[in-house]
Amino acid sequence: MTRWPTLTGCSKQEAPPPPAHPLPCLNASGRLSLPLLWGDPPARQVPLFINWEDLAGKGYLPADLRGVSFVQIGANCGKNTYGCAVGGDPVWSYATMCGWRGVAVEPVSYVFSKLCQNYARWPHVVPLRGAVADASTWMVMKLGHGESNKLMHISHSLRPASGRSKLQNNETVPVVDLAGLWAQMQPWLSGKVDILVIDAEGAEGKILGGGAPLPRPRPSLILFEHVHLPRVQQETIDAKLLREG
């Protein structure tokens, strides 16, 4: 039996009450009403760089965008705000407005705590602390400023029994491949995955371009950051995704 490092969930905390009334998903025009009229002030919200409505009812997503399931790798602190995601978060607005179910993965502990707090009133979204790469192991997250964090390989001598790194200002992080992530998220997403979102600070090539096939159930849609990847990695990912349909 294959064993993976275990990604950890949120600590038990008293969640704020859910919204008093179900939030509307799409407006009369079939679009998500933005900016969101609850939560953060409109000035803090980032304009969406993708509109999932454009794919609704076309064989990928339900026409009303209800009941969508997702996996988000590199979720930061979740919200679609400048404080959480400078370039915008493609999931938050839809998960909170349309009742999406999903798993949000974030490796940095203090950011993960914020992710847990932000999604606390939406129990259908499960945050997991860890990272995803092309192999399951333990690695050190070299902490920078903002989003400038980087995973580094470590030796057992640098990973004490406590699980904390001996390198100052860095953290030891459990790392799994996609198969390991799929195995650990089964209690919450066992039937299907509609959307896989990856923003992994340059590890997209390892996650999607490795030799292992995509786990099942395969995601219907994959959104990943690619402009910073070398052309050879982009071509490798493209060929693999085409090969797997």
N, C-alpha and C positions, 0 to 999 in steps of 0.2 A: 504494500500500500504506500502510495506517495505521501510524504509528509511535508507540509509547508510551515514556515513561521506563521504564527497566529496574529492576524490583525485585530486590534482591540477596538471596542466600541466606546460610547460615551459613558462616563460615570453617572450613577443615578442622581438625578436632580429634579427638583420640583418644576415641572414645565408650566409656562404661562398658559392660561386658558386659550382654546382655539378661538378664532373670530366668531363673534356672536351670530353672524349669519354667513352661510356659504358665500364665498367670494365668486363673482361672475367670472367665467372663463373667457369666452369670446363675446364681443359685442354684436350688434345687429348686422354689422358689415362682415362678420366672420373673422375679426382681428382681435388680438389681445389689446385691451385698453391700456395705453401707456401715456404718461408715466403712471405707475401704481399710485392709487389714491389712498393708500394706507402705509404704515411703516415709515420708511425714510422719506425726508422731504424730496420733492422732484429734482431739486438742484443737485442732489447727491447721487441720483440714479443715472446709470450709464445707458446711452441709446443701444438697443439691441443690434448686434452685428449679424444675427440670423433670425429669421422669422419662420418658426416651425409651421405656421399656418399654411405656408406655400407648399408644404408636402402633405398636408392633411387631406384625407379622402382620396389619395392617389395610390393606394396599395401599400403605403409605408406606415401611416399613422391614421388613427380614427378621425373622421371628419370633424367631430366636435373637440378633438384633442383631449378627451377624457380617457382615463385608464391607461395612459402611456407609462411604460416602464423604462428606466434609464440606469446606466452606470456612468459615474463621473469620476475620472482619475485626475487628481490635481484640482480639488474643489476649492482650495483656499478657504476663506471663511464663509463661503456660500452665497452671500448677497450679491446682487447686481448693482453694486455701488462702487464709487471710486476708491473707497477705503478698503474694499475686499478684492476687487478685480479691476485694475486700471483699464484693461481692454474690454471689460464687460463679461458677465457670466451668462451663458446661453441657457441655463437650466432654471435658475431661481424663480424668475417671474412665472414660468409655466408650472413649476412644481407647486408653488404656493397658491396660484390662482386656479389651476386646472386639476389639482389633486393627483399629480404624478407620483408614482411609487418608484423608489430608487435607492441606490447605494452611492454615497459620496465619499471618496477616499482622499485623505490629506495626511502627509507625513509629519509636518512640523507641529510639535505638541501644543504650543501656545496658540497657534492658528487653529488647530483642531478643536481646542476648547471653545473658541469663538464659533466655529462651525456647529458644534453641538448646541450652543446657546441659541444660535440663529434658527436652527431647524427644530428646536425643542417642541414647539407647538404643532409641528407637522410630523407625527410619528410614522407616517408612511415613507419618510425619507430617513435612512439609517446611515449615519456617518461611521466610517471605519478609519482608524489611524494606521497608516503604513504607506508603502510606496509600491509601484509596479514597474517591473523591468522584464528582461528576457530570461531570468533565472530566479529561483527562490533562495534567499540567503538573508544575512544581516549586513547592513551597510551603515556608514556614518553619513548623516546629513550635515554638510558644512554650511552653517548658517551665515547668510549675508544680510543685506538690507533689502526690505521689501520682498520681491520675488526672486532675488538673486541667491537662491539656495542650490546646492549641488550635492548629489550622492557620490560617495567615495567608497571603494572596496576597503574592507578592514580585515585584519587578522584576529584570531581568537584572543591574542594577548591584549588587544585593545577593547575587547568586549567583556567587562567584568560581569559577575553573576547578577548584579543589580539591573543589568540591561542598559546602563548609562555609559556613554563613551567617556574614556579618560582624556580625550582631546577637549581642551577648553572651548566653551561656547558651541559645541557640536552635540548632536544627538544620535544615538543608535536607533536605527529604524528597521522594523521587519519589512522585508521585501518579498513579494510573490510575483510569479508570472501570471498571465491571464487565466491559465487553467487553475492556478491556486486561488485567484480571486473568485472565479466562478464557483469553485467548490465551497468557499467560505460564505458566500452570499446566498446559498441555497435556502436558508430559512426564510429569507425575505423575497427573493426573486427566483422562483423555481420553474416558472412556466415559460417565460419569454423575456427577451431584452429588445426593446424597440430601438433605443439610442445608446450608443457608446460615445462618450465625450472624453478626449484625452488632451490635457495641457500639462505636460510632464517635464518642462524645463529642458528640452533637448533629448529626452529619453524615448520620444515617440518612435524613432527608428528601431530601437531595441524591442519595444512593446509590440509593434505591428509588423516589423520586418524580419523577425526571427524565424527559425526553421519550424517551430511547432505550429500546427494548424490552429485556427481560431477555435475557441471552446464552444461547445453547444449548451444551450441554444445560441446560435449565432445572432449578433445584433443586426437589425434591419438597416440601420443607418450608423455611420461612423463619422464623427466630426473630430478632426485633430489639427493641431497647429503644425504647419509644414514649411512655412516660408524660410525658416532658419535652417532647415535640414539640407545637407549636401544633396546635389542632384542624384547621385547614385543611390542614396537612401530613399529618396522620393520614388525613384524608379523601381527599387526593390519592393517597397510597400505597395505601389500601384500594381505590379505584376502579381504579388501574392493575393491581394484582394480580388483582382480579376480572376485569378485561378480558382479561388474558393467561392466565387459567385457572389 
